[in-house]
Every structure is written in C-alpha cells, then in structure tokens.
Amino acid sequence: MTADAGKTPAFKGRVGKTEKTIGNRLFGVFVCCGPVEGMFYFHMNNLVRGGANMYCTIIRETLWQLDKMLKNKGCS
C-alpha cells in the first residue's frame, strides 16, 4: 500500500469562492420486471463526467443486475 492510498483527489486552483470540491451524485433506477420490483442505486462523484456515456453505463449496469436477480429467482 502506498502513502497516497485513501487520499481524496484535489483540484488545483485558488482556495476561496472559486475552490472546486468533489461532489457526490446518487442515481436511482426503479425496476419492475416480473418478480423483481425495487430500486437500484448508483453512486458517482463529479470526477466522472456526465452525459450519454454515463447514462448508458447506468442502464447497462441496471440490466446486468436485473438479469442476475431474475436468474436467482429461477426466471431465465
């Protein structure tokens, strides 16, 4: 383990009103598919850029988790 492990990345720039901080974003996806009904949550910070790629990733992860849950319930 290095000395930098666990440190939060910092933005370079002036300290004060223009100081940038790392924000958190939480996305929730409601899923209702056969025996599976509920919410999937995805946590990201603002180091991950927004846009279409992020939303496509959220949709892909939702479908992947839904597939696993359906297989656990015996649905193929």
DRENTORKOL-3810 file (N, C-alpha, C; in nm, 4 decimals):
REM DRENTORKOL-3810
@n.u->0.0847; n.v->-0.1168; n.w->0.0000; ca.u->0.0000; ca.v->0.0000; ca.w->0.0000; c.u->0.0897; c.v->0.1238; c.w->0.0000
@n.u->0.0509; n.v->0.2226; n.w->-0.0766; ca.u->0.1331; ca.v->0.3430; ca.w->-0.0855; c.u->0.0890; c.v->0.4457; c.w->0.0171
@n.u->0.1681; n.v->0.5496; n.w->0.0300; ca.u->0.1359; ca.v->0.6569; ca.w->0.1245; c.u->0.0151; c.v->0.7379; c.w->0.0775
@n.u->-0.0150; n.v->0.7328; n.w->-0.0531; ca.u->-0.1266; ca.v->0.8097; ca.w->-0.1067; c.u->-0.2598; c.v->0.7350; c.w->-0.1010
@n.u->-0.2592; n.v->0.6120; n.w->-0.0568; ca.u->-0.3830; ca.v->0.5332; ca.w->-0.0564; c.u->-0.4870; c.v->0.5976; c.w->0.0348
@n.u->-0.6070; n.v->0.6083; n.w->-0.0140; ca.u->-0.7159; ca.v->0.6630; ca.w->0.0652; c.u->-0.7288; c.v->0.8135; c.w->0.0631
@n.u->-0.6381; n.v->0.8826; n.w->-0.0044; ca.u->-0.6475; ca.v->1.0278; ca.w->-0.0103; c.u->-0.7474; c.v->1.0686; c.w->-0.1175
@n.u->-0.8226; n.v->1.1712; n.w->-0.0902; ca.u->-0.9193; ca.v->1.2231; ca.w->-0.1854; c.u->-0.8473; c.v->1.3095; c.w->-0.2881
@n.u->-0.8748; n.v->1.2893; n.w->-0.4180; ca.u->-0.8106; ca.v->1.3748; ca.w->-0.5187; c.u->-0.8492; c.v->1.5206; c.w->-0.4995
@n.u->-0.7571; n.v->1.6095; n.w->-0.5265; ca.u->-0.7830; ca.v->1.7521; ca.w->-0.5111; c.u->-0.7726; c.v->1.8217; c.w->-0.6464
@n.u->-0.8507; n.v->1.9258; n.w->-0.6626; ca.u->-0.8429; ca.v->2.0086; ca.w->-0.7815; c.u->-0.7403; c.v->2.1179; c.w->-0.7570
@n.u->-0.6660; n.v->2.1514; n.w->-0.8612; ca.u->-0.5714; ca.v->2.2614; ca.w->-0.8484; c.u->-0.6446; c.v->2.3923; c.w->-0.8717
@n.u->-0.6006; n.v->2.4940; n.w->-0.8071; ca.u->-0.6637; ca.v->2.6244; ca.w->-0.8248; c.u->-0.6598; c.v->2.7041; c.w->-0.6970
@n.u->-0.7221; n.v->2.8197; n.w->-0.7011; ca.u->-0.7247; ca.v->2.9075; ca.w->-0.5849; c.u->-0.8209; c.v->2.8544; c.w->-0.4805
@n.u->-0.7893; n.v->2.8847; n.w->-0.3585; ca.u->-0.8774; ca.v->2.8487; ca.w->-0.2483; c.u->-0.9687; c.v->2.9672; c.w->-0.2220
@n.u->-1.0939; n.v->2.9429; n.w->-0.2009; ca.u->-1.1892; ca.v->3.0504; ca.w->-0.1760; c.u->-1.3188; c.v->3.0229; c.w->-0.2479
@n.u->-1.3815; n.v->3.1289; n.w->-0.2984; ca.u->-1.5101; ca.v->3.1143; ca.w->-0.3656; c.u->-1.5014; c.v->3.0262; c.w->-0.4898
@n.u->-1.3880; n.v->3.0284; n.w->-0.5555; ca.u->-1.3740; ca.v->2.9514; ca.w->-0.6783; c.u->-1.3186; c.v->2.8115; c.w->-0.6522
@n.u->-1.3022; n.v->2.7753; n.w->-0.5275; ca.u->-1.2474; ca.v->2.6441; ca.w->-0.4953; c.u->-1.3433; c.v->2.5348; c.w->-0.5428
@n.u->-1.2886; n.v->2.4362; n.w->-0.6069; ca.u->-1.3702; ca.v->2.3251; ca.w->-0.6533; c.u->-1.3589; c.v->2.2111; c.w->-0.5528
@n.u->-1.4683; n.v->2.1478; n.w->-0.5266; ca.u->-1.4687; ca.v->2.0337; ca.w->-0.4367; c.u->-1.5265; c.v->1.9133; c.w->-0.5112
@n.u->-1.5034; n.v->1.7985; n.w->-0.4555; ca.u->-1.5560; ca.v->1.6776; ca.w->-0.5149; c.u->-1.6966; c.v->1.6555; c.w->-0.4620
@n.u->-1.7934; n.v->1.6597; n.w->-0.5508; ca.u->-1.9325; ca.v->1.6398; ca.w->-0.5133; c.u->-1.9754; c.v->1.4959; c.w->-0.5372
@n.u->-2.0824; n.v->1.4578; n.w->-0.4755; ca.u->-2.1360; ca.v->1.3236; ca.w->-0.4906; c.u->-2.2689; c.v->1.3283; c.w->-0.5640
@n.u->-2.2920; n.v->1.2273; n.w->-0.6461; ca.u->-2.4183; ca.v->1.2151; ca.w->-0.7170; c.u->-2.4735; c.v->1.0758; c.w->-0.6915
@n.u->-2.6021; n.v->1.0693; n.w->-0.6681; ca.u->-2.6688; ca.v->0.9423; ca.w->-0.6467; c.u->-2.7814; c.v->0.9302; c.w->-0.7486
@n.u->-2.7787; n.v->0.8228; n.w->-0.8255; ca.u->-2.8815; ca.v->0.7986; ca.w->-0.9253; c.u->-2.9621; c.v->0.6773; c.w->-0.8825
@n.u->-3.0938; n.v->0.6880; n.w->-0.8910; ca.u->-3.1812; ca.v->0.5768; ca.w->-0.8584; c.u->-3.2587; c.v->0.5349; c.w->-0.9819
@n.u->-3.2702; n.v->0.4035; n.w->-0.9991; ca.u->-3.3439; ca.v->0.3484; ca.w->-1.1120; c.u->-3.4503; c.v->0.2554; c.w->-1.0553
@n.u->-3.5771; n.v->0.2838; n.w->-1.0846; ca.u->-3.6861; ca.v->0.1972; ca.w->-1.0409; c.u->-3.7031; c.v->0.0861; c.w->-1.1429
@n.u->-3.7069; n.v->-0.0385; n.w->-1.0930; ca.u->-3.7179; ca.v->-0.1542; ca.w->-1.1803; c.u->-3.8411; c.v->-0.2343; c.w->-1.1406
@n.u->-3.9217; n.v->-0.2693; n.w->-1.2403; ca.u->-4.0389; ca.v->-0.3541; ca.w->-1.2192; c.u->-4.0430; c.v->-0.4520; c.w->-1.3362
@n.u->-3.9989; n.v->-0.5769; n.w->-1.3096; ca.u->-3.9898; ca.v->-0.6771; ca.w->-1.4153; c.u->-4.0235; c.v->-0.8132; c.w->-1.3559
@n.u->-4.1437; n.v->-0.8612; n.w->-1.3789; ca.u->-4.1848; ca.v->-0.9907; ca.w->-1.3252; c.u->-4.1788; c.v->-0.9910; c.w->-1.1730
@n.u->-4.1053; n.v->-1.0869; n.w->-1.1146; ca.u->-4.0989; ca.v->-1.0951; ca.w->-0.9680; c.u->-4.0055; c.v->-0.9927; c.w->-0.9045
@n.u->-3.9337; n.v->-0.9178; n.w->-0.9851; ca.u->-3.8379; ca.v->-0.8198; ca.w->-0.9321; c.u->-3.9001; c.v->-0.6814; c.w->-0.9374
@n.u->-3.9057; n.v->-0.6176; n.w->-0.8234; ca.u->-3.9530; ca.v->-0.4795; ca.w->-0.8172; c.u->-3.8732; c.v->-0.4079; c.w->-0.7093
@n.u->-3.8163; n.v->-0.2959; n.w->-0.7440; ca.u->-3.7384; ca.v->-0.2215; ca.w->-0.6460; c.u->-3.6525; c.v->-0.1152; c.w->-0.7105
@n.u->-3.5598; n.v->-0.0632; n.w->-0.6304; ca.u->-3.4710; ca.v->0.0440; ca.w->-0.6737; c.u->-3.3275; c.v->-0.0060; c.w->-0.6789
@n.u->-3.2575; n.v->0.0371; n.w->-0.7808; ca.u->-3.1129; ca.v->0.0182; ca.w->-0.7886; c.u->-3.0513; c.v->0.1567; c.w->-0.7746
@n.u->-2.9454; n.v->0.1666; n.w->-0.6959; ca.u->-2.8799; ca.v->0.2954; ca.w->-0.6725; c.u->-2.7373; c.v->0.2910; c.w->-0.7243
@n.u->-2.6957; n.v->0.4007; n.w->-0.7840; ca.u->-2.5602; ca.v->0.4135; ca.w->-0.8364; c.u->-2.4999; c.v->0.5427; c.w->-0.7831
@n.u->-2.3825; n.v->0.5314; n.w->-0.7231; ca.u->-2.3137; ca.v->0.6461; ca.w->-0.6641; c.u->-2.1959; c.v->0.6838; c.w->-0.7527
@n.u->-2.1846; n.v->0.8127; n.w->-0.7840; ca.u->-2.0720; ca.v->0.8638; ca.w->-0.8622; c.u->-2.0308; c.v->0.9986; c.w->-0.8064
@n.u->-1.9074; n.v->1.0348; n.w->-0.8330; ca.u->-1.8629; ca.v->1.1687; ca.w->-0.7948; c.u->-1.8458; c.v->1.2522; c.w->-0.9205
@n.u->-1.8130; n.v->1.3788; n.w->-0.9031; ca.u->-1.8042; ca.v->1.4647; ca.w->-1.0217; c.u->-1.6723; c.v->1.4494; c.w->-1.0969
@n.u->-1.5873; n.v->1.3540; n.w->-1.0556; ca.u->-1.4713; ca.v->1.3208; ca.w->-1.1373; c.u->-1.5146; c.v->1.2377; c.w->-1.2578
@n.u->-1.6315; n.v->1.1720; n.w->-1.2467; ca.u->-1.6912; ca.v->1.1007; ca.w->-1.3593; c.u->-1.7744; c.v->1.2017; c.w->-1.4359
@n.u->-1.7418; n.v->1.2208; n.w->-1.5608; ca.u->-1.8151; ca.v->1.3191; ca.w->-1.6397; c.u->-1.9552; c.v->1.2693; c.w->-1.6675
@n.u->-2.0475; n.v->1.3602; n.w->-1.6775; ca.u->-2.1857; ca.v->1.3254; ca.w->-1.7096; c.u->-2.2030; c.v->1.3069; c.w->-1.8585
@n.u->-2.3255; n.v->1.2935; n.w->-1.9003; ca.u->-2.3525; ca.v->1.2815; ca.w->-2.0424; c.u->-2.4045; c.v->1.1449; c.w->-2.0790
@n.u->-2.4117; n.v->1.1217; n.w->-2.2088; ca.u->-2.4718; ca.v->0.9998; ca.w->-2.2612; c.u->-2.3963; c.v->0.8744; c.w->-2.2180
@n.u->-2.2637; n.v->0.8794; n.w->-2.2149; ca.u->-2.1867; ca.v->0.7611; ca.w->-2.1755; c.u->-2.2186; c.v->0.7182; c.w->-2.0338
@n.u->-2.2336; n.v->0.8129; n.w->-1.9432; ca.u->-2.2648; ca.v->0.7799; ca.w->-1.8048; c.u->-2.4031; c.v->0.7158; c.w->-1.7961
@n.u->-2.5013; n.v->0.7715; n.w->-1.8658; ca.u->-2.6364; ca.v->0.7169; ca.w->-1.8607; c.u->-2.6435; c.v->0.5798; c.w->-1.9264
@n.u->-2.5685; n.v->0.5584; n.w->-2.0341; ca.u->-2.5635; ca.v->0.4259; ca.w->-2.0958; c.u->-2.5024; c.v->0.3241; c.w->-2.0006
@n.u->-2.4017; n.v->0.3648; n.w->-1.9252; ca.u->-2.3409; ca.v->0.2764; ca.w->-1.8263; c.u->-2.4399; c.v->0.2423; c.w->-1.7160
@n.u->-2.5171; n.v->0.3386; n.w->-1.6703; ca.u->-2.6172; ca.v->0.3134; ca.w->-1.5667; c.u->-2.7223; c.v->0.2148; c.w->-1.6184
@n.u->-2.7672; n.v->0.2309; n.w->-1.7416; ca.u->-2.8659; ca.v->0.1401; ca.w->-1.7996; c.u->-2.8070; c.v->-0.0003; c.w->-1.8126
@n.u->-2.6825; n.v->-0.0094; n.w->-1.8595; ca.u->-2.6172; ca.v->-0.1400; ca.w->-1.8732; c.u->-2.6058; c.v->-0.2101; c.w->-1.7387
@n.u->-2.5608; n.v->-0.1378; n.w->-1.6360; ca.u->-2.5472; ca.v->-0.1965; ca.w->-1.5026; c.u->-2.6823; c.v->-0.2383; c.w->-1.4463
@n.u->-2.7865; n.v->-0.1596; n.w->-1.4719; ca.u->-2.9209; ca.v->-0.1944; ca.w->-1.4253; c.u->-2.9669; c.v->-0.3244; c.w->-1.4886
@n.u->-2.9483; n.v->-0.3377; n.w->-1.6201; ca.u->-2.9887; ca.v->-0.4600; ca.w->-1.6888; c.u->-2.9080; c.v->-0.5799; c.w->-1.6411
@n.u->-2.7797; n.v->-0.5604; n.w->-1.6144; ca.u->-2.6942; ca.v->-0.6687; ca.w->-1.5654; c.u->-2.7400; c.v->-0.7153; c.w->-1.4271
@n.u->-2.7684; n.v->-0.6217; n.w->-1.3368; ca.u->-2.8153; ca.v->-0.6574; ca.w->-1.2034; c.u->-2.9540; c.v->-0.7214; c.w->-1.2098
@n.u->-3.0400; n.v->-0.6719; n.w->-1.2966; ca.u->-3.1731; ca.v->-0.7298; ca.w->-1.3132; c.u->-3.1630; c.v->-0.8733; c.w->-1.3629
@n.u->-3.0741; n.v->-0.8999; n.w->-1.4575; ca.u->-3.0534; ca.v->-1.0342; ca.w->-1.5092; c.u->-3.0093; c.v->-1.1291; c.w->-1.3973
@n.u->-2.9160; n.v->-1.0841; n.w->-1.3129; ca.u->-2.8702; ca.v->-1.1666; ca.w->-1.2003; c.u->-2.9838; c.v->-1.1959; c.w->-1.1040
@n.u->-3.0675; n.v->-1.0953; n.w->-1.0737; ca.u->-3.1776; ca.v->-1.1154; ca.w->-0.9808; c.u->-3.2823; c.v->-1.2100; c.w->-1.0387
@n.u->-3.3112; n.v->-1.1979; n.w->-1.1678; ca.u->-3.4074; ca.v->-1.2883; ca.w->-1.2313; c.u->-3.3561; c.v->-1.4323; c.w->-1.2322
@n.u->-3.2275; n.v->-1.4516; n.w->-1.2570; ca.u->-3.1698; ca.v->-1.5871; ca.w->-1.2538; c.u->-3.1753; c.v->-1.6457; c.w->-1.1136
@n.u->-3.1532; n.v->-1.5631; n.w->-1.0106; ca.u->-3.1620; ca.v->-1.6109; ca.w->-0.8724; c.u->-3.3030; c.v->-1.6532; c.w->-0.8358
@n.u->-3.4020; n.v->-1.5927; n.w->-0.8984; ca.u->-3.5419; ca.v->-1.6265; ca.w->-0.8721; c.u->-3.5930; c.v->-1.7382; c.w->-0.9626
@n.u->-3.5065; n.v->-1.7934; n.w->-1.0474; ca.u->-3.5458; ca.v->-1.9046; ca.w->-1.1338; c.u->-3.6059; c.v->-1.8640; c.w->-1.2664
@n.u->-3.6016; n.v->-1.7377; n.w->-1.2985; ca.u->-3.6521; ca.v->-1.6908; ca.w->-1.4278; c.u->-3.5336; c.v->-1.6788; c.w->-1.5238
@n.u->-3.5496; n.v->-1.7258; n.w->-1.6436; ca.u->-3.4356; ca.v->-1.7192; ca.w->-1.7372; c.u->-3.4523; c.v->-1.6075; c.w->-1.8337
END
